[in-house]
Amino acid sequence: MARYALRLVAIGYVSALLLVPLGIVFRRAFADGVGPAWDAVTTPAALHAFWLTILIALIAVPANTLFGVVCALAIVRRRFRGHGLVNSAVDLPLALSPVVVGLALLLLYGRGGWFGSWLFDHDVRVIFALPSMVLATIFVSLPFVVREVVPVLREIGDEQEQAASTLGASSWQTFWRITLPAIRWGVAYGIVLTTARALGEFGAVSVVSGRIAGRTETMTTHVGERFEAFDLVGAYAASVVLALAAMATLLLMTMFQPREERTR
Amino acid sequence: MSAQTAVAGAHPVARRRRSGGLSVGVATGYLSLIVLLPLAALAWRSMEGGWSAFWDAISDPQAVAALKVTLLLSLAIVAVNALVGTVIAWVLVRDAFPGKSLLNMVIDLPFALPTIVAGLTLLALYGPKGPIGVNVAYTKTAVLLALLFVTLPFVVRTVQPVLLELDREMEEAAASLGAGRAAIFRRIIFPNLFPAILSGVALAFARAVGEFGAVVLISGNIPFDTEIASVYIFGQIESDNVTSAAAVSVLLLAISFAALLGIGGIRRWATRHDG
């Protein structure tokens, strides 16, 4: 009896909080048929937001993947001064409000910021332009690859790497032939999480982008802007695009399933 | 190339140290540039007017009200998540029913779904003209729902692996010695899960304290009522009160830090009990 009650609580809670509301978003988006929804996501502003979001992710995700692997190697395989600091600083973005991240970037690169006046004098646009949006996205999605790769590196140990280098492999060869193949699923899982975070970032990008329609709007800020303009079909239709991306993310996460990988 | 490998073979230790310097340099340089430098600028700006200006900014009545409601609601989601998150983890590990793997997959949806979509999603069901006739939009309940949405995975995902590895033999032994189900839960299961539950709620708390996207559409952002700290900071930035925004940001940062430092303490405490 208790078993069924608990099952009911679990399924009921998840349905009421996640599944039913998401279903209604899909229904609302297609309330007047597929035509208006399609028109709403193919307006020039929506298309621009879509491609800008993709562009930002295409810069932020590879940057954080490279950094993530290098940083995980540094954390696990090296002993150096400031090791503890690096290890905790990697988690910082998880503890920060996205708005605070945006503000911090504004205070560094905005007018009156540390670099702001120099950038302004040399006519380099960072704030209210692509560079700050990329920096904000890199900031918030930074921890994921590191956090997925660190436990895998710890578990595989460095005996094979040492054997390879004793046999004369350069550290570059050791990395490509030994280390990378061993950590590839952790890296892949980290990339999936990083991409989801990069596509979904809202708060930090809102602050630094200025949300200029057709210029600095991403998919998420476009959803907010459409909602505030009382264009509900537009907001719901763009949300459906993002929700589909989220579902693809979930499928990929299930495919890679690092927890089972590790215990096997 | 062959000369290089020969050198590497002859002096593997020297070789490792040099490449180690490179990876450490890249890691610290990137972290400093992307994360630490902006935060230094934030801290610097919050202190621009000295302590008294900092204090004035964080003791502004609207800021205090926003911080209060943020902390109150974050503590509420801690309580709900501790309970429901543990129940969901339990069901996922110990129960078996069709659709369980789907439920397991859906738990991560809040991690994958953009926060602004999460807010809009809740508004679709619990907002004006919702299909069930319940309208909580622009109330504290709405903010609570949004925070529950985004924090759902934390406790489930920290408790689940611990529960998976929990030795069933302990429970069977207790049962054979005459312990009832309540006693088994209280004496065996709960003490084992407790550190994981605490880690999970600390992560959820840190997340809730800073949440913005999920809340901004559904809360109405009414000062002294539904306005939470991150929305207050956003408003201060928009109205060009950047120094006061920076001061409240630093306080918010300190609060989520305290929660995450708490996790470290809990983990040490838990491992000490294991040993």
Interface residues (C-beta under 8 A of the other chain):
Chain A: A2 R3 L6 R7 V9 A10 I11 Y13 V14 L17 L18 L19 V20 P21 L22 I24 V25 R28 F67 V70 C71 L73 A74 I75 R77 R78 F80 G82 V86 A89 V90 D91 L92 P93 L94 A95 L96 S97 P98 V99 V100 V101 G102 L103 A104 L105 L106 L107 L108 G113 W114 L135 I138 F139 L142 Q162 S165 T166 L167 G168 A169 S170 S171 Q173 L193 A196 L199 G200 E201 F202 G203 S206 V207 M219 T220 T221 V223 G224 F227 A235 Y236 S239 L242 A243 A246 M247 T249 L250 L251 M253 T254 R259
Chain B: Q4 T5 A6 A8 G9 P12 R15 R16 S19 G20 S23 V24 V26 A27 T28 Y30 L31 I34 V35 L36 L37 P38 L39 A41 L42 W44 R45 V84 V87 I88 W90 V91 L92 D95 F97 L103 M105 V106 I107 D108 L109 P110 F111 A112 L113 P114 T115 I116 V117 L120 T121 L122 A124 L125 Y126 G130 P131 L145 L148 F149 L152 P161 R181 L203 A206 R207 V209 G210 E211 F212 G213 V216 L217 A229 S230 V231 I233 F234 I237 V242 A245 A246 S249 L252 L253 S256 F257 A259 L260
